[in-house]
Amino acid sequence: MPKLVIIYGTSMRNTELVARAIEEGAIREGVETLLKNVNDASTNDILNADAVAIGSPNCRDAMMPTVKKFLKNLACIDLRGRVGLAFGSYGWGLEAIDDIHNILLSYGMEMVQDCGVKGKPEDEELDECRRVGSQIARKIKE
Ligand SMILES: Cc1cc2nc3c(=O)[nH]c(=O)nc-3n(C[C@H](O)[C@H](O)[C@H](O)COP(=O)(O)O)c2cc1C
């Protein structure tokens, strides 16, 4: 079964809400998912993933250091041709999401459109995150 792995950092749980909504959308499409806080994740979690979604809040114009370290460690895995998604919550700038996107792209991943939410996601925004999760799931089912 195709598999989506979702790894996120968060401080006030807004990015976690985004991550959970993405997972819900993917589950609707019947793909296998693995959702983990970056503090509990390891590169082994990515090994058999067809798609990888990485999220972080924007913090001082950057992603969380824990997420950055996790991304750096992914360099040892061949991610070429797998599907990638960058997501997160932000206050006023998109630096974290942009940087995640560019790092995954540099690993040769096929990126889908980023999923960013300002502050705490409202119901409508969570629906959009679910739609993104469904979209990425359909892509790996192809
Ligand atoms: C210490 C701190 C620094 C922040 N720095 C930024 C920033 O540089 N740019 C930005 O867009 N938002 C910034 N924010 C806002 C967070 O990105 C926003 O509150 C987000 O929803 C937090 O997501 P989380 O609940 O997943 O941690 C900052 C928030 C905090 C608490």
PDBQT file of the ligand as one rigid body, heavy atoms in Angstrom, charges set to zero:
ROOT
HETATM    1  C1  LIG A 201       9.278  33.061  19.621  1.00  0.00    +0.000 C 
HETATM    2  C2  LIG A 201       8.435  33.148  18.366  1.00  0.00    +0.000 A 
HETATM    3  C3  LIG A 201       9.005  33.616  17.198  1.00  0.00    +0.000 A 
HETATM    4  C4  LIG A 201       8.240  33.707  16.027  1.00  0.00    +0.000 A 
HETATM    5  N1  LIG A 201       8.830  34.163  14.892  1.00  0.00    +0.000 NA
HETATM    6  C5  LIG A 201       8.094  34.245  13.764  1.00  0.00    +0.000 A 
HETATM    7  C6  LIG A 201       8.703  34.695  12.543  1.00  0.00    +0.000 A 
HETATM    8  O1  LIG A 201       9.875  35.037  12.483  1.00  0.00    +0.000 OA
HETATM    9  N2  LIG A 201       7.926  34.753  11.432  1.00  0.00    +0.000 N 
HETATM   10  C7  LIG A 201       6.603  34.385  11.429  1.00  0.00    +0.000 A 
HETATM   11  O2  LIG A 201       5.962  34.426  10.398  1.00  0.00    +0.000 OA
HETATM   12  N3  LIG A 201       6.000  33.958  12.589  1.00  0.00    +0.000 NA
HETATM   13  C8  LIG A 201       6.714  33.868  13.725  1.00  0.00    +0.000 A 
HETATM   14  N4  LIG A 201       6.134  33.412  14.879  1.00  0.00    +0.000 N 
HETATM   15  C9  LIG A 201       4.699  33.029  14.854  1.00  0.00    +0.000 C 
HETATM   16  C10 LIG A 201       4.535  31.505  14.703  1.00  0.00    +0.000 C 
HETATM   17  O3  LIG A 201       5.052  31.041  13.488  1.00  0.00    +0.000 OA
HETATM   18  C11 LIG A 201       3.028  31.185  14.773  1.00  0.00    +0.000 C 
HETATM   19  O4  LIG A 201       2.524  31.535  16.044  1.00  0.00    +0.000 OA
HETATM   20  C12 LIG A 201       2.704  29.737  14.496  1.00  0.00    +0.000 C 
HETATM   21  O5  LIG A 201       1.299  29.569  14.415  1.00  0.00    +0.000 OA
HETATM   22  C13 LIG A 201       3.269  28.806  15.570  1.00  0.00    +0.000 C 
HETATM   23  O6  LIG A 201       3.024  27.480  15.147  1.00  0.00    +0.000 OA
HETATM   24  P1  LIG A 201       3.084  26.254  16.187  1.00  0.00    +0.000 P 
HETATM   25  O7  LIG A 201       1.850  26.352  17.060  1.00  0.00    +0.000 OA
HETATM   26  O8  LIG A 201       3.072  25.046  15.357  1.00  0.00    +0.000 OA
HETATM   27  O9  LIG A 201       4.334  26.416  16.986  1.00  0.00    +0.000 OA
HETATM   28  C14 LIG A 201       6.880  33.336  16.051  1.00  0.00    +0.000 A 
HETATM   29  C15 LIG A 201       6.313  32.869  17.246  1.00  0.00    +0.000 A 
HETATM   30  C16 LIG A 201       7.073  32.770  18.392  1.00  0.00    +0.000 A 
HETATM   31  C17 LIG A 201       6.425  32.283  19.670  1.00  0.00    +0.000 C 
ENDROOT
TORSDOF 0
